[in-house]
Amino acid sequence: MYKHYAQPGPEDGGESPGHAVAILSMARDSRRVQVLDVNTDYQRLWGRPRKEWLGATPNVVEQEAANQQIIAQLHDALSTTGERDFEGIGGREVSRQHDGSRRHIEWRITAMGGYQHDTITLVLTQRDVTGQVENEAQLKQLATTDMLTGLVNRSQFDTTLKSELSRHDRYARPLSLIMLDIDYFKDINDGYGHDVGDQILVEMANLLKGNLRQADYCARWGGEEFMLLTPETSLENAVFLADKIRRMINTSNFPVSGPVTASFGVVEAKPQESVKRIMKRVDNALYLAKEKGRDQVSPIELVNSARLA
């Protein structure tokens, strides 16, 4: 039925296996599934010759417990629907190999007709989609990450902020937002060049990441602006965190001759507050910190009502 090699080996040109196929049989009243035949790609995928697979339990994934769980799922699906209505089962599993590496296996099991003499013949098809999954993860990272600093970008931060505001409304837990801007950054770029300016942005990002909890979020908002989102944090504690970071910036060794400082705006989320509204409030707080002379931390309570209008 299939083209077989005496021993599994890499395809010409070192290409990955295509669709691995195994023909299986399963008794009506048994959860045991055995292999009737396998194609060459199945041998390549699992690294054993055909003769060792005949009569054996098929591999859907490497781990025995996960394999048995899938076979139990198959038996239950056949018992529930009957072979005539059985449309197959499938999924995508992470298969951990003996060397510790991981493969993503996409699989599907379908029936070749109904039961004959209380035994049903099944077809298992599989595909190694590790490369596809890794490419998807890389594309997602490119779409959500600022390439210079490695922080999440503005678009991803918007999504996170919206989610955390919803969580804040559901559970009535404190949530604070900090916006910081490097003071006189244009003068740094003009005086030292954009390469030095980029170095300062990278070092600033590292400083911020090194002083946040695992639950906090840090993003490059744009240019020399950064955002910090701190769940379970009151305004008072957020102000304390912002001032701690401000002082650390003052004493850090950036690649310029003079000091580098930053200004901070801090707000605590209000009930049912929109993304647009809280962003306006934190921007106003940052503006006040700049207006007061920079190198300041300004909580929103200090912003006068005229500025909030």
C-alpha positions in Angstrom: 0.0 0.0 0.0 2.8 2.4 0.9 6.4 2.9 -0.3 8.7 1.8 2.5 12.3 2.1 3.3 14.2 -0.6 5.1 15.3 2.0 7.7 13.9 5.4 8.3 16.2 8.3 7.3 16.1 11.9 6.2 14.6 12.8 2.9 16.8 13.9 0.0 17.9 17.4 0.6 17.4 17.1 4.4 13.7 18.1 4.2 11.3 17.5 7.1 8.7 14.7 6.9 5.4 15.4 5.1 2.2 13.7 6.1 2.8 10.7 8.3 0.1 8.1 7.9 -0.7 5.0 10.0 -3.4 2.5 9.4 -4.9 1.3 12.7 -7.4 -1.2 14.0 -9.5 -1.0 17.1 -11.9 -3.6 18.5 -15.4 -2.5 19.4 -15.2 -3.4 23.1 -11.5 -2.5 23.6 -9.5 0.7 24.1 -6.5 -1.0 22.5 -5.4 0.4 19.1 -2.7 -1.4 17.1 -0.9 -0.4 13.9 -1.6 -2.3 10.7 0.7 -0.4 8.5 2.7 2.9 8.3 4.1 5.0 5.5 7.7 6.2 5.1 6.9 9.7 6.6 5.5 8.0 9.7 8.8 6.1 10.1 10.8 9.3 9.7 8.6 11.2 12.1 9.0 8.7 14.9 12.4 7.2 14.1 11.6 3.5 13.9 11.4 1.1 10.9 8.0 -0.2 9.7 8.4 -3.8 11.1 8.7 -2.4 14.6 5.4 -0.6 14.3 3.3 -3.5 13.0 1.0 -4.6 15.9 2.3 -1.8 18.2 0.4 1.1 19.8 0.6 4.1 17.5 2.4 7.3 18.5 0.3 10.4 18.4 2.7 12.2 20.7 5.9 11.0 22.5 4.5 10.8 26.0 2.7 7.6 26.9 0.2 9.2 29.2 -0.9 11.8 26.6 -1.0 9.0 24.0 -3.4 6.9 26.1 -5.6 9.9 26.8 -6.0 10.5 23.0 -6.8 6.8 22.5 -9.4 7.0 25.3 -10.9 10.1 23.6 -11.1 8.1 20.3 -12.9 5.2 22.0 -15.4 7.6 23.7 -16.1 9.4 20.5 -16.8 6.2 18.6 -19.0 4.9 21.5 -21.0 8.2 21.6 -21.6 8.8 17.9 -21.4 5.4 16.4 -19.1 4.6 13.5 -21.6 6.0 10.8 -21.7 9.4 12.4 -18.0 9.5 13.5 -16.4 12.5 11.8 -13.0 11.9 13.4 -11.0 13.6 16.1 -7.9 15.7 15.9 -5.7 18.4 17.5 -2.3 19.9 17.9 -0.1 18.5 20.6 3.3 19.3 22.0 5.5 16.2 21.8 8.6 16.3 24.1 11.4 14.2 22.8 14.0 12.2 24.8 16.6 14.9 24.2 14.4 17.6 25.8 13.4 19.3 22.6 9.8 19.9 21.7 7.8 19.3 18.5 4.3 20.5 17.6 2.4 17.6 16.0 -0.9 18.2 14.2 -2.9 15.0 13.9 -6.3 13.6 12.9 -7.9 10.1 13.2 -10.7 9.2 10.9 -12.5 5.9 10.1 -12.3 3.8 6.9 -15.9 2.7 6.9 -17.7 0.9 9.8 -17.0 -2.0 12.0 -16.2 -5.4 10.3 -16.3 -8.4 12.6 -16.4 -5.9 15.6 -13.2 -4.2 14.5 -12.9 -0.8 12.9 -10.1 0.4 10.6 -8.8 3.9 11.2 -6.4 6.3 9.6 -4.1 8.4 11.6 -2.5 11.3 9.7 0.1 13.6 11.3 2.2 16.6 10.4 5.2 18.1 12.2 4.2 21.8 12.3 7.0 23.0 14.6 8.4 25.4 12.0 5.0 26.9 11.4 4.3 27.4 15.1 7.7 29.0 15.6 7.1 31.3 12.7 3.7 32.3 14.1 5.3 33.0 17.4 8.0 35.1 15.8 5.5 37.1 13.8 3.4 37.7 16.9 6.5 38.9 18.7 7.3 41.3 15.8 3.8 42.6 15.9 3.7 43.2 19.7 7.3 44.1 20.5 9.3 47.3 20.2 12.4 46.2 18.2 14.8 48.7 19.8 14.1 48.1 23.5 12.5 44.6 23.5 9.5 46.0 25.5 6.0 45.6 24.3 4.9 48.2 21.9 2.1 50.8 22.0 -0.5 48.6 20.3 0.0 45.6 22.6 0.0 47.9 25.7 -3.3 49.3 24.6 -4.7 45.8 24.5 -3.3 45.0 27.9 -4.5 48.2 29.5 -8.0 47.6 28.3 -7.9 44.1 29.7 -6.6 45.2 33.1 -9.2 48.0 33.3 -11.9 45.4 32.8 -10.3 43.2 35.5 -10.2 46.3 37.8 -13.9 46.9 37.3 -14.8 43.2 38.0 -12.8 42.8 41.2 -12.5 46.3 42.4 -8.8 45.9 43.0 -6.3 48.9 42.7 -4.6 49.5 39.4 -2.2 52.3 38.7 -0.6 53.7 35.6 2.8 55.5 35.3 3.9 57.5 32.3 7.5 58.7 32.1 9.4 60.9 29.6 13.2 61.3 29.4 13.9 65.0 30.0 15.5 67.0 27.2 15.9 64.0 25.0 16.0 66.0 21.8 19.1 67.8 23.2 20.7 64.4 23.7 20.1 63.3 20.2 21.3 66.7 18.8 24.4 66.8 20.9 25.5 63.2 20.9 23.8 61.6 17.9 20.9 59.2 17.5 23.1 56.1 18.2 23.8 57.4 21.7 20.1 58.3 22.0 19.2 54.7 21.1 21.6 53.4 23.7 20.0 55.5 26.4 16.5 54.1 25.4 17.8 50.5 25.6 19.4 51.1 29.0 16.3 52.9 30.2 14.2 49.9 29.2 16.5 47.5 31.0 16.4 49.7 34.1 12.6 49.7 34.1 12.4 45.9 33.6 14.8 45.3 36.4 12.7 47.2 38.9 9.2 45.9 38.2 7.4 42.9 39.5 6.5 40.0 37.3 2.9 41.1 37.3 3.7 44.6 36.1 3.8 45.7 32.4 6.3 48.0 30.8 6.0 49.4 27.3 7.8 51.9 25.1 5.0 54.3 24.3 6.8 56.1 21.6 10.0 58.2 21.2 11.4 58.7 24.7 8.1 57.9 26.5 7.5 54.8 28.5 4.4 53.3 30.2 4.3 51.2 33.4 1.1 49.4 34.4 1.0 48.1 37.9 -1.9 45.9 39.0 -2.8 45.6 42.7 -1.1 48.9 43.3 -2.6 52.0 44.9 -1.7 55.5 43.9 0.5 56.0 46.9 2.5 52.9 46.2 2.7 53.8 42.5 4.1 57.2 43.4 6.7 55.5 45.6 7.7 53.2 42.8 7.9 56.1 40.3 10.1 58.1 42.7 12.4 55.1 43.3 12.9 54.7 39.5 13.4 58.4 39.1 16.2 58.4 41.7 17.8 55.3 40.1 17.8 57.1 36.7 19.6 60.0 38.3 22.4 57.8 39.5 22.8 55.5 36.5 25.7 55.7 34.1 24.3 56.6 30.7 26.7 57.2 27.8 26.6 61.0 28.0 28.7 63.4 30.1 25.8 65.0 32.0 23.0 63.5 34.0 19.9 61.9 32.5 16.6 62.6 34.2 13.0 61.7 33.6 9.6 63.1 34.5 6.7 61.0 35.7 2.9 61.2 35.7 1.0 58.8 38.0 -2.7 57.9 38.2 -4.9 55.3 39.8 -7.7 53.9 37.7 -11.3 54.9 38.6 -14.3 52.7 38.4 -15.6 52.2 34.9 -12.8 54.4 33.5 -12.1 54.1 29.8 -8.7 53.7 28.2 -9.0 57.2 26.6 -9.9 58.8 29.9 -7.1 57.3 32.0 -4.6 58.1 29.2 -5.7 61.7 29.2 -5.3 61.9 33.0 -1.8 60.3 33.1 -0.7 62.6 30.2 -1.9 65.6 32.1 0.0 64.5 35.2 3.2 64.1 33.2 2.7 67.5 31.6 2.5 69.0 35.1 5.7 67.3 36.1 7.4 68.8 33.1 5.9 72.2 33.9 7.1 72.1 37.5 10.7 71.8 36.3 11.2 68.2 35.2 12.8 65.4 37.2 9.5 65.2 39.1 6.8 62.7 40.0 3.4 64.2 39.6 0.3 62.2 40.8 -3.0 63.3 39.2 -4.4 64.8 42.4 -2.0 67.7 41.9 -3.5 68.5 38.4 -5.9 71.4 38.7 -9.4 71.1 37.4 -8.9 73.4 34.5 -6.2 71.1 33.1 -8.6 68.1 33.3 -11.4 69.9 31.5 
